[in-house]
Amino acid sequence: MSEPFRGIFTIPTTPFDEKGEVDTESFRRVVDFCIDCGAHGLVYPVNASEFATLSDDERRTMSEILVDQCAGRVPTVIGVQHLSPQSAAKIASHAREMGADSVMAMPPYAWKQAPSMDAIYDYYEMISRAAGLPVWVQNNPPPIGIVMAPDFLNRMCDEIEHVDYLKEETSPSTLAITRLLETNSGSCKGIMGGAGGRYLVEEHRRGACGQMPGCHVTDVVVELWNALEEENTDRAMHVYKEMAPLFHFEHQLPGCYKEVLKRRGVIKSAYKRNGQMPLDDVSSGYLDEILRDLEPLMSWEG
């Protein structure tokens, strides 16, 4: 892609059937849903895609389906994080071969003792060489991530050929984004946040180039982003306030993304491989109320 990445790069979920098998038909609908909602890019498979529950073969197959179904409509970012640089590099090479636009990785995510910064540097260098595409470094907090200091992140942007972008999720991400942008030499082409868009208003004011949220209300997050880009503060704060109940709800109940997608008619099942979302009558009814209140901001009609 000749233009820098910017906007809402949403994260498609991985749908499973009630037996826990990958539902590729529903996944293709998820990809179309994201694009129809106005997503500026797609990121898969990463944390919000339950990537750690997928086999390597499933990761490759589903990534191929993503790129195929997207068909060049928006940029694609393939998650290539793995337990070793060699394994991550193989997935990065596959991402290049399938026609992805970029790759993203956390450092190796299963360890008794965190790898050294030198080992992490070598990990990203190997990913960069294998991908030959723009590389996103995902700075994600423990237990699955490893916090990398701004100086180290900037060093990788400066020295590793294709490391061009950062996803900053360590707390407070807002202040971290400012420090990164103020100290970077210009080698970083952009920083996006995570956490489902909870901090997007402030991240945008600090110079973030976008956001990588879960995909369940992509259309609403895009509405918020567009208002911010247009400097329509009143509209942005209205959308943000309307989203607040969902932010709080999903923070307490893991699996909310899939439950919302099921209720919106995008996927058939909200099944999660590592345990289902705890949902009783009260929380189920409250989620329905939240979604009804958000309907005026939803552009997707199914």
C-alpha positions in Angstrom: 0.0 0.0 0.0 1.4 3.4 -1.0 -0.6 5.4 1.5 0.1 5.1 5.3 -2.5 3.0 7.1 -5.1 5.0 8.8 -8.6 4.5 10.3 -10.5 1.7 11.9 -8.6 -1.6 11.3 -11.2 -3.9 12.8 -10.5 -7.5 14.1 -12.8 -10.2 12.6 -13.7 -12.9 15.1 -13.2 -16.6 14.4 -16.7 -18.2 14.4 -17.0 -21.8 15.6 -20.0 -24.2 15.4 -21.5 -25.7 18.5 -19.0 -28.5 18.4 -16.1 -26.1 18.4 -15.2 -26.5 14.7 -14.3 -23.5 12.6 -17.3 -22.1 10.7 -15.8 -20.8 7.5 -19.1 -19.8 6.0 -19.8 -17.5 9.0 -16.3 -16.2 8.8 -16.8 -15.0 5.3 -19.9 -13.2 6.5 -17.8 -11.6 9.3 -15.3 -10.3 6.7 -18.1 -8.8 4.6 -19.8 -7.4 7.7 -16.6 -5.6 8.7 -16.1 -4.0 5.3 -19.8 -3.2 4.9 -19.6 -1.4 8.2 -16.9 0.9 6.8 -13.8 -0.7 8.2 -10.6 0.8 6.8 -8.6 -2.4 7.3 -8.8 -5.9 8.7 -6.5 -7.5 11.3 -6.5 -11.3 11.8 -5.8 -13.6 13.6 -5.0 -11.8 16.9 -6.2 -11.8 20.5 -9.8 -10.8 19.7 -9.8 -13.6 17.0 -8.9 -16.2 19.7 -5.8 -16.9 17.7 -4.2 -18.9 20.5 -7.0 -21.6 20.2 -6.3 -22.1 16.5 -3.8 -24.7 15.2 -1.1 -23.4 12.8 -3.0 -25.0 9.9 -6.2 -23.2 10.9 -4.4 -19.9 11.2 -3.0 -20.3 7.7 -6.3 -21.4 6.2 -8.4 -18.7 7.9 -5.9 -16.0 6.9 -6.1 -17.2 3.3 -9.9 -17.0 3.5 -9.7 -13.5 4.9 -7.5 -12.2 2.1 -9.6 -14.0 -0.5 -12.9 -12.7 0.9 -11.6 -9.2 1.3 -10.4 -9.3 -2.3 -8.4 -6.1 -2.0 -11.3 -3.9 -0.8 -9.3 -2.8 2.3 -5.8 -3.5 3.6 -5.2 -6.7 5.5 -2.9 -7.2 8.5 -2.0 -10.8 9.3 -1.2 -11.7 12.9 2.0 -13.8 12.8 2.9 -13.9 16.6 4.2 -17.3 17.7 6.4 -19.1 20.3 9.7 -18.6 18.4 11.1 -16.4 15.7 11.4 -19.3 13.3 7.7 -20.2 13.6 6.6 -16.6 13.4 8.8 -16.1 10.3 7.1 -19.0 8.5 3.7 -17.5 9.1 5.0 -14.1 8.0 6.4 -15.6 4.8 3.0 -17.2 4.2 1.3 -13.9 4.7 3.4 -12.4 1.9 2.7 -15.3 -0.4 -1.1 -15.0 0.1 -1.1 -11.3 -0.8 -1.5 -9.7 2.6 -0.7 -6.0 3.0 1.2 -6.2 6.3 1.8 -8.3 9.4 1.6 -7.8 13.1 3.1 -9.6 16.1 3.4 -9.6 19.8 6.6 -11.0 21.2 6.6 -14.8 21.9 3.6 -15.2 24.2 4.3 -18.3 26.3 7.3 -18.2 28.7 8.4 -18.9 32.2 10.9 -16.1 32.1 10.3 -13.2 29.7 12.8 -13.2 26.7 15.4 -10.5 26.7 15.0 -7.4 24.6 17.8 -8.7 22.4 15.9 -11.9 21.7 12.7 -9.8 21.0 14.7 -7.6 18.6 15.9 -10.7 16.8 12.4 -12.0 16.7 11.1 -9.0 14.9 14.1 -8.8 12.6 13.4 -12.3 11.4 9.7 -11.6 10.9 10.6 -8.5 8.9 12.9 -10.4 6.6 10.4 -13.2 6.0 7.5 -10.9 5.4 9.0 -8.2 3.3 5.9 -6.2 4.2 5.2 -3.4 6.7 5.4 -4.9 10.2 3.3 -3.8 13.2 4.8 -4.3 16.7 2.0 -5.0 19.2 2.9 -3.7 22.7 0.5 -5.7 24.8 0.6 -6.1 28.6 1.0 -9.4 30.5 0.0 -12.1 30.9 0.1 -12.7 27.2 2.2 -9.7 26.2 5.5 -8.2 27.3 5.8 -4.5 28.0 8.4 -2.9 25.7 9.7 0.6 26.5 9.3 3.5 24.1 13.0 3.7 23.5 13.2 0.1 22.5 10.1 0.4 20.2 11.6 3.4 18.5 14.9 1.6 18.1 13.2 -1.2 16.2 11.4 1.3 14.0 14.7 3.0 13.3 16.8 -0.1 12.7 14.6 -2.9 11.4 13.8 -2.4 7.7 10.0 -3.1 7.6 9.0 -2.3 11.2 6.9 0.8 10.4 3.9 0.7 12.8 3.0 0.2 16.4 -0.1 -1.0 18.3 0.2 0.4 21.8 -2.0 -1.2 24.5 0.1 -0.9 27.6 -1.5 1.3 30.3 -1.9 4.2 30.1 -1.8 3.8 26.3 -2.8 7.5 25.8 0.4 8.8 27.5 2.5 6.0 25.8 1.3 7.1 22.4 2.4 10.7 23.1 5.8 9.7 24.4 6.4 7.5 21.3 5.4 10.2 18.8 7.4 12.9 20.6 10.6 10.8 20.7 10.4 9.0 17.4 12.8 10.1 14.6 10.1 9.8 12.0 10.7 6.1 11.3 7.3 5.1 12.8 4.5 5.7 10.2 1.7 5.4 12.7 0.4 4.1 16.0 -3.0 2.6 16.8 -4.6 1.7 20.1 -6.6 -1.3 21.2 -9.0 -2.0 24.1 -12.0 -2.0 21.8 -11.9 1.8 21.2 -12.4 2.8 24.9 -9.6 5.4 24.6 -10.1 6.4 21.0 -11.1 10.0 21.6 -8.0 10.8 23.6 -5.8 8.6 21.4 -6.9 10.5 18.3 -6.2 13.9 19.9 -2.7 12.6 20.7 -2.0 11.7 17.1 -2.9 8.0 16.8 -3.5 7.0 13.2 -6.3 4.7 14.0 -7.7 1.9 16.2 -7.9 -1.9 16.2 -11.1 -2.9 17.9 -13.1 -6.1 18.0 -15.5 -6.2 15.1 -18.9 -6.6 16.8 -19.9 -2.9 16.4 -17.5 -1.8 13.7 -20.0 0.5 12.2 -20.4 2.4 15.4 -16.6 2.7 15.9 -16.3 3.9 12.4 -19.0 6.5 13.1 -16.9 7.7 16.1 -13.7 7.8 14.0 -15.3 9.8 11.2 -16.6 12.4 13.7 -13.1 12.7 15.1 -11.6 13.1 11.7 -14.1 15.7 10.8 -13.3 17.5 14.1 -17.0 17.3 15.0 -16.5 17.1 18.7 -20.2 17.2 19.6 -20.9 14.2 17.4 -17.8 12.3 18.6 -18.7 12.7 22.2 -22.4 11.8 21.5 -21.2 8.5 19.9 -18.7 7.8 22.6 -21.2 8.3 25.4 -23.7 6.0 23.6 -21.0 3.3 23.5 -20.0 3.6 27.1 -22.5 1.0 28.5 -21.2 -1.5 26.0 -17.6 -0.7 26.9 -18.4 -1.5 30.5 -20.4 -4.6 29.7 -17.8 -6.3 27.5 -15.0 -5.5 30.0 -16.7 -7.7 32.6 -18.0 -10.5 30.4 -15.4 -12.2 28.1 -17.0 -13.4 24.9 -19.3 -10.4 24.4 -18.0 -9.8 20.9 -19.4 -13.1 19.6 -22.7 -12.7 21.5 -23.2 -9.3 19.9 -22.4 -10.7 16.4 -24.8 -13.5 16.9 -27.6 -11.2 18.0 -26.9 -9.0 15.0 -27.3 -12.0 12.7 -23.7 -12.1 11.5 -22.6 -15.5 12.9 -24.6 -18.6 13.9 -23.0 -19.4 17.2 -21.2 -17.5 20.0 -19.2 -20.6 20.9 -15.7 -20.1 22.3 -13.2 -22.9 22.5 -11.8 -22.0 25.9 -15.1 -21.5 27.8 -18.4 -19.8 27.1 -19.4 -16.3 28.1 -21.2 -16.3 31.5 -24.6 -14.9 30.6 -27.8 -15.1 32.8 -31.2 -13.6 32.2 -30.4 -10.2 33.7 -27.2 -9.7 31.7 -28.8 -11.0 28.5 -31.7 -8.6 28.8 -29.3 -5.7 29.6 -27.2 -6.5 26.5 -30.4 -6.3 24.4 -31.1 -2.9 25.8 -27.6 -1.7 25.1 -27.8 -2.8 21.5 -31.2 -1.3 21.0 -29.9 2.1 22.2 -27.0 1.7 19.7 -29.1 0.9 16.7 -29.4 4.5 15.5 -25.6 4.5 15.1 -25.5 1.2 13.3 -25.3 1.4 9.5 -25.2 -2.4 8.8 -28.6 -3.7 7.8 -27.8 -7.4 7.3 
